[in-house]
Amino acid sequence: MSRRTAHTAPQISTSIDPASPAPAFPLSRRSFLRATSGSLLLAATSPLFAQAASIVAVRVWPSRDYTRVTLELEAALKYSHQLLKNPERLVLDIEELELSGKLKDIVSKITANDPYIGSVRAGQFKQRVVRLVFDLKTEIKPQVFALKPVGEYGHRLVLDLYPVNPPDPLLALVDKQALPADMVPRADEAPPAGPTADAKAAVIPEPQARPEAGKTEAARTETAKSEVKRDQARAGKPVVARMITIALDPGHGGEDPGAVGRRGTYEKNVTLAVAKRLKDKIDAEPNMRTMLTRDSDYFVPLNVRVQKARKIEADLFVSIHADAWIKPSARGSSVFALSERGATSSAAGWLAKKENDADLIGGVNLGTHDKDLAKVLLDLSTTAQINDSLKLGRAVLSELGNINDLHKAHVEQAGFAVLKAPDIPSILIETAFISNPEEEKRLLDEAYQEKMAASILKGIKAYFSKNPPLAKSKLASL
């Protein structure tokens, strides 16, 4: 731990009251910094004591799911926090911390569109204790925890501000479009029985009504749909009359940048760009809809990504990444599925470990981990799920081979934590090697991103043409 020596400037004792919009000290003894969305009141004076630790960096990651504030420190420090009401505030006290100008970085990072933080103030609460007061926009459930040094990071103190009433990913899907009446099960009607897993059938898009004289619009629509279903039955193809739901998982995010290319390209940015393009294409299909496990730059723990997919009863889970290797010559696209018996290659095992370490880099509050859920996700990963995942992987890999070299001509397997939903076919796509300068350049190209998204969609549709989805509950169909 680096140490600071005391300055010769006069020492000033100050305090900050969390209930007050301004610190309790004379204006003549202080200078202030203000932010557009709130205000940070910061002492621009010398440290109050020698050998105090300093803040290395301040990072803020706002999102609809939650807002994370990360304070990177020179050393592990004692801290405490409390919630205050009327108005809503979170108070954080940190011991042995130097009240330095580095805290001013938080001013520009608390933006007006942050869902949960209105403003932040900081000051010397008492000797050897710095206090931060976060003025909140709504009631929150905070998680405050410390992380040991890992990767490029030193000691971190993390504040995760979760809303008391979190957004429901299932309800968000309803916003895509209103479903046709015949796709919504009636209260007195059980969902139709789905085809067997090996049935060869095409997923039936919503049929279009044909105008017929002397019939109401509803009657014409019903007639048209009946004709389509009759034709499909004659052809021996089962009818799938429901929306297909796909969970798209842009790898990494927030504190976890993923792999970094030679040009400084972050994997987390590439994966989000490709996932958004793929989402647009899938949502344009009449019988498909998608959910992104993250829609901006913030960290989502691996088990939460799986939970989100299960919450919406997803038919597929597709995790998007951009590979890296120790040698820049490595190139090509890859697709991975889960394995219960070890990795199919040493490289696949190495990659799975690297991806599973995302929780360490991104920063997970281990005290809140649902160990029972983790055990379920591990124990219930069935042979059927893996077999379906391999089918999906082969269909997608075949299409990727039309736009890029394939690193391996077959779907590889390893123990990826993010693929362990026991009831959802799941694959992890390495779009290209971001560590290869040529492929890094392609990954940054919007036209290539479009081709990548289109190829993945073709692979998904090819999979469903041979493996139509089974019927789901009424809740998942809405």
C-alpha positions in Angstrom: 0.0 0.0 0.0 1.3 3.4 -0.9 1.4 6.0 1.8 1.0 9.8 1.7 2.9 12.2 3.9 1.2 15.1 5.6 1.2 18.5 3.9 2.3 21.6 5.7 -0.9 23.5 4.9 -3.2 24.2 7.8 -5.5 21.3 8.7 -9.2 22.1 8.5 -11.8 20.1 10.4 -15.1 19.7 8.4 -18.2 17.6 8.5 -21.1 16.6 6.2 -24.6 16.1 7.3 -26.5 13.6 5.1 -29.8 15.4 5.8 -28.5 18.7 4.6 -28.0 19.8 1.0 -24.7 21.4 1.9 -21.9 20.6 4.4 -21.7 22.3 7.7 -18.8 24.6 7.3 -18.2 28.3 6.4 -18.0 29.1 2.7 -14.8 31.0 3.2 -13.0 27.8 4.3 -14.1 25.7 1.4 -14.5 25.4 -2.4 -17.2 23.4 -4.1 -17.8 21.4 -7.2 -21.3 21.0 -8.6 -22.8 18.5 -11.1 -25.7 19.1 -13.5 -27.8 16.2 -12.2 -27.0 17.0 -8.6 -24.1 18.3 -6.6 -21.0 17.0 -5.1 -19.6 19.1 -2.2 -15.9 18.3 -2.0 -13.1 19.6 0.1 -10.3 21.1 -1.9 -7.9 21.0 1.0 -5.0 19.0 2.4 -5.5 15.6 3.9 -6.5 15.6 7.5 -4.0 12.9 8.5 -0.9 11.3 7.3 -0.6 7.8 5.8 -4.3 7.8 4.6 -5.2 5.6 1.6 -6.3 7.3 -1.6 -9.0 6.5 -4.2 -7.4 5.2 -7.4 -10.5 5.5 -9.6 -14.3 6.0 -9.5 -16.6 4.2 -11.9 -20.4 4.4 -12.2 -22.4 2.0 -14.3 -26.1 3.0 -14.5 -28.7 0.6 -16.0 -32.4 -0.2 -15.8 -31.6 -3.3 -13.7 -29.4 -1.5 -11.1 -26.7 1.2 -10.8 -23.2 0.2 -9.7 -20.7 2.6 -8.1 -17.1 1.3 -7.8 -14.4 2.9 -5.7 -11.0 1.5 -6.5 -8.7 2.0 -3.5 -5.1 1.7 -2.7 -5.9 -0.7 0.2 -8.7 -2.6 1.8 -10.5 -0.2 4.2 -13.2 -0.5 6.8 -16.6 0.9 5.8 -20.2 1.0 6.9 -23.5 2.2 5.2 -27.0 3.1 6.2 -30.3 4.0 4.4 -32.1 7.1 5.4 -35.7 8.1 4.6 -37.6 11.3 3.7 -35.9 11.8 1.4 -34.3 8.6 0.3 -30.5 8.5 0.8 -27.7 6.1 1.1 -24.9 7.0 3.4 -21.4 5.4 3.1 -18.7 6.0 5.7 -15.1 4.9 4.8 -12.4 4.9 7.4 -8.8 5.9 6.8 -9.5 7.4 3.4 -7.9 10.6 2.2 -10.5 13.2 1.0 -8.7 13.9 -2.3 -9.6 15.6 -5.5 -9.9 12.1 -7.1 -13.5 12.0 -5.7 -14.4 14.8 -8.1 -14.5 12.1 -10.9 -17.8 11.0 -9.5 -19.4 14.3 -10.5 -19.3 13.8 -14.2 -20.3 10.2 -13.9 -23.6 10.8 -12.1 -25.8 11.6 -15.1 -29.3 13.0 -15.2 -30.7 9.8 -16.7 -29.4 7.6 -13.9 -32.5 5.6 -12.8 -31.5 5.6 -9.2 -29.0 8.2 -8.2 -30.0 11.9 -8.2 -26.8 13.4 -6.8 -23.9 12.6 -4.5 -22.1 14.6 -1.8 -18.8 13.9 0.0 -17.0 15.4 2.9 -15.0 14.8 6.0 -17.6 13.4 8.4 -15.2 13.1 11.4 -11.6 12.6 11.9 -10.3 9.7 9.8 -13.7 9.1 8.2 -14.9 10.2 4.8 -18.7 10.2 4.2 -20.5 9.9 0.9 -24.2 10.7 0.7 -26.1 9.4 -2.3 -29.4 11.2 -2.9 -31.7 8.7 -4.4 -34.6 9.0 -6.9 -36.4 6.0 -5.6 -36.4 3.3 -2.8 -33.5 0.9 -3.3 -32.1 -2.3 -1.8 -28.3 -1.7 -1.6 -25.6 -4.3 -1.7 -22.3 -2.9 -0.5 -19.2 -5.2 -0.6 -15.5 -5.3 -1.0 -13.5 -7.1 -3.7 -9.9 -8.3 -3.5 -7.4 -7.3 -6.3 -7.9 -9.3 -9.5 -6.7 -8.8 -13.0 -6.0 -5.2 -13.7 -8.0 -4.1 -10.6 -6.8 -3.3 -7.1 -9.0 -3.3 -4.0 -12.6 -2.3 -4.9 -15.5 -1.1 -2.8 -18.7 -1.7 -4.7 -22.2 -0.3 -4.2 -24.9 -2.0 -6.1 -28.2 0.0 -5.9 -31.1 -2.3 -6.8 -34.7 -1.0 -7.0 -37.1 -2.4 -4.4 -39.5 -3.2 -7.3 -37.2 -4.6 -10.1 -38.2 -4.6 -13.8 -39.8 -7.8 -14.9 -38.1 -9.2 -18.0 -41.2 -11.2 -18.9 -43.4 -8.1 -19.0 -40.9 -6.3 -21.1 -41.4 -8.9 -23.9 -45.0 -7.9 -24.2 -43.9 -4.5 -25.5 -42.7 -6.0 -28.8 -46.1 -6.5 -30.3 -49.6 -7.6 -29.5 -50.0 -11.3 -30.3 -52.7 -12.5 -32.7 -55.8 -13.7 -30.8 -55.2 -17.4 -31.7 -51.8 -17.3 -30.2 -53.0 -16.4 -26.8 -54.4 -19.4 -24.9 -57.9 -19.0 -23.5 -58.4 -19.3 -19.8 -60.5 -22.5 -20.3 -58.2 -24.0 -22.8 -55.0 -26.0 -22.2 -52.0 -25.1 -24.4 -51.8 -27.3 -27.6 -49.6 -30.3 -27.4 -46.3 -29.6 -29.0 -44.5 -31.9 -31.5 -41.9 -34.3 -30.5 -38.3 -33.1 -30.4 -37.3 -35.0 -33.5 -40.3 -34.0 -35.6 -39.3 -32.4 -38.9 -41.5 -29.3 -39.1 -41.2 -25.6 -40.0 -42.2 -23.0 -37.5 -45.4 -21.4 -38.8 -45.4 -17.6 -39.0 -48.6 -15.7 -38.5 -50.8 -16.3 -41.5 -52.1 -13.3 -43.4 -55.8 -12.9 -43.9 -57.1 -13.0 -47.5 -60.1 -10.7 -48.4 -63.2 -12.6 -49.1 -66.5 -11.0 -49.9 -69.4 -11.3 -47.5 -67.3 -12.0 -44.4 -66.2 -9.9 -41.5 -62.5 -9.2 -41.0 -62.4 -11.7 -38.1 -64.1 -14.4 -40.1 -61.8 -13.9 -43.1 -58.8 -14.1 -40.8 -60.1 -17.3 -39.2 -60.7 -18.9 -42.5 -57.2 -18.1 -43.8 -55.6 -19.5 -40.6 -57.7 -22.7 -40.9 -56.6 -23.2 -44.5 -52.9 -22.8 -43.5 -53.3 -25.3 -40.7 -55.1 -27.7 -43.0 -52.3 -27.5 -45.6 -49.7 -28.0 -43.0 -51.5 -31.1 -41.6 -51.8 -32.6 -45.1 -48.0 -32.1 -45.5 -47.5 -33.9 -42.2 -46.1 -30.9 -40.5 -47.3 -30.0 -36.9 -48.4 -26.4 -36.3 -46.6 -24.2 -33.8 -49.0 -21.5 -32.9 -47.0 -19.5 -30.4 -44.1 -17.0 -30.2 -40.6 -18.3 -29.9 -38.6 -16.5 -27.2 -34.8 -16.2 -27.4 -32.5 -14.9 -24.7 -29.5 -13.1 -26.2 -26.5 -12.7 -23.9 -23.9 -10.1 -24.8 -20.9 -11.3 -23.0 -19.1 -9.3 -20.3 -20.0 -5.7 -19.6 -19.4 -3.0 -17.0 -16.4 -3.7 -14.7 -15.7 -6.8 -16.9 -14.3 -5.6 -20.3 -13.6 -9.1 -21.6 -10.8 -9.6 -24.0 -9.0 -6.5 -25.3 -7.7 -6.2 -28.9 -4.5 -4.6 -30.0 -6.4 -1.6 -31.1 -7.9 -1.3 -27.6 -11.2 -2.8 -28.7 -13.2 -4.1 -25.7 -15.0 -7.4 -26.2 -17.9 -6.2 -24.2 -18.6 -3.4 -26.7 -18.4 -5.8 -29.7 -20.7 -8.4 -28.1 -23.3 -5.8 -27.3 -23.2 -4.3 -30.8 -23.7 -7.7 -32.5 -26.4 -8.8 -30.0 -28.4 -5.6 -30.7 -28.3 -6.2 -34.4 -29.3 -9.8 -33.9 -32.2 -8.7 -31.6 -33.5 -6.3 -34.3 -33.5 -9.1 -36.9 -35.1 -11.6 -34.7 -37.8 -9.2 -33.5 -38.6 -8.5 -37.1 -39.6 -12.1 -37.5 -43.4 -12.5 -37.1 -43.2 -15.4 -34.7 -40.0 -14.5 -32.7 -39.1 -12.2 -29.9 -35.9 -11.6 -27.9 -34.6 -10.5 -24.5 -31.2 -9.1 -23.9 -29.5 -10.1 -20.6 -28.0 -6.6 -20.7 -28.9 -3.8 -23.1 -26.1 -1.3 -22.1 -22.6 -1.3 -20.5 -23.1 -2.9 -17.1 -22.1 -6.1 -15.5 -24.5 -9.1 -15.1 -23.4 -12.1 -13.0 -23.4 -15.3 -14.9 -26.1 -17.0 -12.7 -28.3 -13.9 -13.2 -28.0 -14.2 -17.0 -29.3 -17.8 -16.7 -32.0 -16.7 -14.2 -33.3 -14.1 -16.7 -33.6 -16.7 -19.5 -35.5 -19.1 -17.2 -37.7 -16.3 -16.0 -39.1 -15.7 -19.5 -39.1 -19.4 -20.3 -36.8 -18.9 -23.2 -36.7 -21.5 -26.0 -33.0 -20.8 -26.6 -30.1 -19.1 -24.9 -27.4 -17.6 -27.1 -24.3 -16.0 -25.5 -22.2 -13.9 -27.8 -18.4 -13.3 -27.3 -15.2 -12.4 -29.2 -12.4 -14.9 -28.6 -8.8 -14.1 -27.6 -5.7 -16.3 -27.6 -2.1 -15.9 -26.5 -1.0 -15.9 -30.2 -2.4 -13.2 -32.5 -2.4 -15.7 -35.4 -5.4 -17.5 -34.0 -8.5 -16.8 -36.1 -12.0 -18.0 -37.0 -15.5 -18.4 -35.5 -16.4 -21.1 -32.9 -19.5 -22.4 -31.2 -19.6 -24.1 -27.8 -22.1 -26.1 -25.9 -22.1 -27.4 -22.3 -20.2 -30.5 -21.3 -20.7 -32.6 -18.2 -17.7 -34.7 -18.8 -14.9 -32.3 -19.3 -13.8 -30.1 -22.2 -13.4 -31.5 -25.7 -10.0 -29.8 -26.0 -7.5 -28.1 -23.8 -8.3 -24.8 -25.5 -12.0 -25.2 -24.9 -11.3 -25.9 -21.2 -9.0 -22.8 -21.0 -11.7 -20.7 -22.6 -14.4 -21.9 -20.3 -12.3 -21.1 -17.3 -11.6 -17.6 -18.6 -15.3 -17.0 -19.3 -16.3 -18.4 -15.9 -13.8 -16.0 -14.3 -16.0 -13.1 -15.5 -17.7 -13.1 -12.1 -14.4 -12.4 -10.4 -13.5 -9.6 -12.8 -17.0 -8.1 -12.9 -17.4 -8.4 -9.2 -20.1 -10.5 -7.5 -21.4 -10.1 -4.0 -20.7 -13.7 -2.8 -22.8 -13.1 0.3 -26.0 -13.0 -1.8 -25.3 -16.0 -4.1 -28.1 -18.5 -4.1 -26.1 -21.6 -3.4 -29.2 -23.8 -3.8 -29.9 -22.4 -7.2 -26.3 -22.8 -8.3 -26.5 -26.5 -7.3 -29.7 -27.0 -9.2 -28.2 -25.4 -12.3 -25.2 -27.7 -12.0 -27.1 -30.9 -11.2 -30.0 -30.6 -13.6 -28.0 -30.0 -16.7 -29.4 -32.9 -18.6 -28.3 -35.0 -21.6 -31.4 -33.8 -23.5 -30.4 -30.1 -23.1 -26.9 -30.8 -24.3 -28.1 -32.8 -27.3 -30.4 -30.0 -28.3 -27.6 -27.4 -27.7 -25.4 -29.4 -30.0 -28.0 -29.4 -32.8 -28.4 -25.7 -32.4 -24.7 -25.2 -32.4 -24.2 -27.2 -35.6 -26.9 -25.2 -37.4 -25.3 -21.9 -36.4 -21.8 -23.0 -37.0 -22.7 -24.0 -40.5 -24.0 -20.5 -41.3 -21.0 -18.8 -39.7 -18.8 -20.8 -42.1 -20.3 -18.8 -44.9 -19.0 -15.5 -43.7 -15.8 -16.3 -41.8 -13.2 -19.0 -41.3 -14.1 -21.6 -38.7 -11.6 -22.1 -35.9 -13.0 -25.6 -35.5 -15.3 -27.4 -37.9 -17.4 -28.9 -35.1 -19.2 -27.7 -32.0 -16.9 -27.8 -29.0 -17.9 -28.5 -25.4 -16.8 -27.3 -22.0 -18.2 -26.4 -18.6 -19.4 -22.9 -19.3 -21.3 -21.6 -16.3 -23.5 -19.4 -18.5 -24.8 -22.5 -20.4 -26.1 -24.4 -17.4 -29.8 -23.7 -17.7 -31.1 -27.3 -17.4 -34.2 -26.7 -19.6 -33.0 -24.3 -22.3 -30.8 -25.3 -25.3 -27.8 -23.0 -24.9 -24.8 -22.1 -27.0 -21.8 -19.7 -26.7 -20.7 -18.1 -30.0 -17.1 -16.8 -30.4 -17.7 -14.5 -33.3 -14.0 -14.1 -34.1 -10.7 -13.6 -32.4 -10.4 -10.1 -31.1 -6.8 -10.8 -30.4 -6.2 -11.2 -34.2 -5.6 -7.7 -35.6 -7.4 -8.5 -38.9 -10.4 -10.0 -37.2 -10.5 -7.2 -34.6 -10.8 -4.8 -37.6 -13.7 -6.9 -39.0 -15.5 -7.0 -35.7 -15.5 -3.2 -35.6 -17.0 -3.1 -39.1 -20.8 -2.5 -39.0 -21.3 -4.4 -42.3 -19.5 -7.4 -40.8 -21.6 -7.2 -37.6 -24.7 -7.2 -39.8 -23.5 -10.4 -41.6 -22.7 -12.0 -38.3 -26.1 -11.3 -36.9 -27.8 -12.5 -40.1 -25.9 -15.7 -40.1 -26.8 -16.5 -36.5 -30.4 -15.9 -37.3 -30.3 -18.2 -40.3 -28.8 -20.9 -38.0 -31.5 -20.4 -35.4 -34.2 -20.7 -38.0 -32.6 -23.8 -39.5 -32.6 -25.4 -36.1 -36.3 -24.7 -35.5 -37.2 -26.0 -38.9 -36.1 -29.4 -37.7 -36.8 -29.0 -34.0 -40.0 -27.0 -33.4 -40.5 -25.7 -29.9 -42.9 -27.5 -27.5 -45.9 -25.8 -26.1 -45.4 -23.5 -23.1 -47.5 -22.2 -20.3 -50.0 -19.4 -20.8 -47.7 -17.0 -18.9 -44.8 -17.5 -21.2 -47.0 -17.2 -24.3 -48.2 -13.7 -23.4 
